[in-house]
Amino acid sequence: MSGSWTIAQASLPAPMDGVTLAHYLLVSAAMFTIGLVGFLTRRNLIIMFLCTELMFQAAGIALIAFSRFHLHMTGQTFVIFVLTVAAAEAALALALVVLLYRRKDSLSAEAWAEMKG
């Protein structure tokens, strides 16, 4: 056993041949773009909600890719916090969508564009 190896270095997974940081960032950018286009073009509240979740996941992939590239755990730790916020947002958004649907029997964002008291 060589003296230059530490326990942290020995436990790192082997790099995948041919897959670079650019590949992960390309997938992340494509997912984020699909989510953004879906959010801006769709008017169904549930579809808009799912598109925001897709954008959250794309950001998580980018953070994990950078974290692995720099061999540092901060990006992966931050993703855990992003997932926690996304879970809380999912619970609130779905509860709000159910409440709005009960009031107007529609999930169209245009029906709720002008909220009257």
ZAMARGU-4260 file (C-alpha; in steps of 0.2 Angstrom, whole numbers, plus 5000, padded with zeros to 4 digits):
<rodrens>
0) 5000/5000/5000 | 5007/5017/4994 | 5009/5030/5007 | 5003/5044/4995 | 4985/5036/4995
5) 4973/5042/5007 | 4956/5034/5012 | 4946/5047/5003 | 4956/5044/4987 | 4954/5025/4988
10) 4935/5027/4990 | 4932/5037/4974 | 4924/5028/4960 | 4934/5025/4944 | 4931/5039/4931
15) 4920/5033/4916 | 4930/5033/4900 | 4924/5045/4887 | 4912/5054/4898 | 4917/5071/4902
20) 4910/5086/4912 | 4904/5093/4896 | 4893/5078/4893 | 4884/5081/4910 | 4883/5099/4907
25) 4875/5097/4890 | 4862/5085/4897 | 4859/5097/4912 | 4857/5112/4899 | 4845/5102/4888
30) 4834/5097/4903 | 4834/5115/4910 | 4829/5121/4892 | 4815/5109/4890 | 4809/5114/4908
35) 4810/5132/4904 | 4801/5130/4887 | 4788/5119/4895 | 4785/5132/4909 | 4783/5147/4897
40) 4772/5138/4884 | 4760/5128/4894 | 4745/5135/4903 | 4741/5119/4914 | 4746/5122/4932
45) 4752/5104/4934 | 4762/5104/4918 | 4770/5121/4924 | 4774/5113/4941 | 4782/5098/4933
50) 4793/5109/4922 | 4799/5118/4937 | 4804/5102/4945 | 4813/5097/4929 | 4823/5113/4930
55) 4827/5109/4948 | 4834/5092/4943 | 4844/5100/4929 | 4852/5111/4941 | 4856/5097/4953
60) 4864/5087/4939 | 4875/5102/4935 | 4880/5104/4953 | 4884/5086/4955 | 4894/5086/4939
65) 4905/5101/4945 | 4907/5093/4962 | 4913/5077/4955 | 4924/5086/4942 | 4933/5096/4956
70) 4933/5081/4968 | 4924/5091/4982 | 4908/5086/4991 | 4900/5104/4992 | 4890/5102/4976
75) 4883/5086/4982 | 4879/5093/4999 | 4870/5108/4991 | 4860/5096/4980 | 4853/5088/4996
80) 4847/5105/5001 | 4840/5109/4984 | 4830/5093/4984 | 4823/5097/5001 | 4817/5114/4995
85) 4810/5105/4979 | 4800/5093/4990 | 4793/5107/5001 | 4788/5116/4985 | 4780/5101/4978
90) 4769/5099/4993 | 4764/5117/4993 | 4761/5118/4974 | 4751/5102/4973 | 4740/5108/4988
95) 4738/5125/4980 | 4733/5117/4963 | 4720/5106/4972 | 4713/5121/4980 | 4712/5131/4964
100) 4704/5117/4955 | 4690/5115/4968 | 4686/5133/4966 | 4685/5135/4947 | 4685/5117/4940
105) 4700/5122/4929 | 4719/5120/4929 | 4722/5133/4916 | 4733/5147/4922 | 4724/5159/4911
110) 4708/5157/4922 | 4718/5163/4937 | 4728/5177/4928 | 4717/5190/4936 | 4714/5186/4954
115) 4699/5195/4961 | 4696/5197/4980
</rodrens>
